[in-house]
């Protein structure tokens, strides 16, 4: 314990003496370039036009297809697989993706 105190004191004094050294003059930082114009990094998205008739037609088709799915699933529960069930589900997925893209 007695030996640790002088070593710690010597290290602290050395750090204080070395930290006080200065260069020949003050440290100069370069002046900011005032001629540079900063732009917002996020570009403005162009305004997209939504065709209400096309959106309504797709939504109506999607609703019509979706309303038939519960009865098809009931048939699957009875052991019968409707022939067009897979096609209906793919079309529902495609229509919903198209609607999401148009409305985003």
Secondary structure, 3 states (H helix, E strand, C coil): CHHHHHHHHHHHHHHHHHHCCCCCCCCCCCCCCCCCCCCCCCCCCCCCCCCHHHHHHHHHHHHHHHHHHHHHHHHHHCCCCCCCHHHHHHHHHHHHHHHHHHHC
